[in-house]
Amino acid sequence: MKKTDPQHPHHNCIALFERLSEYIDRELDVSDCEAIEAHIQACPPCMVCLKTLEQTVKLCKHLNSQQVPESLSLKLRTAINDLIGRTER
């Protein structure tokens, strides 16, 4: 895998991340899909993110529906917010 370019505009990655679910679910038009695919080909971290999300969706389709405990949900939300640099507390 290529090293991440320190000059890489990460705001594009965040914008892409916000649309990945729609991309996976085939809810975007052709031009949006092409833009996402071009970005993913040039950005190894986003490629990993896409592959991980695709695997997660695939695994979730085979699970029985169960309520996640509120304490786990809160921990996950906090961890995700910390990772993306926003803390909602």
HELIX and SHEET records of a PDB file:
HELIX    1   1 HIS A   10  PHE A   17  1                                   8    
HELIX    2   2 LEU A   20  ILE A   24  1                                   5    
HELIX    3   3 VAL A   30  ALA A   42  1                                  13    
HELIX    4   4 PRO A   44  CYS A   60  1                                  17    
HELIX    5   5 GLU A   70  LEU A   83  1                                  14    
END                                                                             
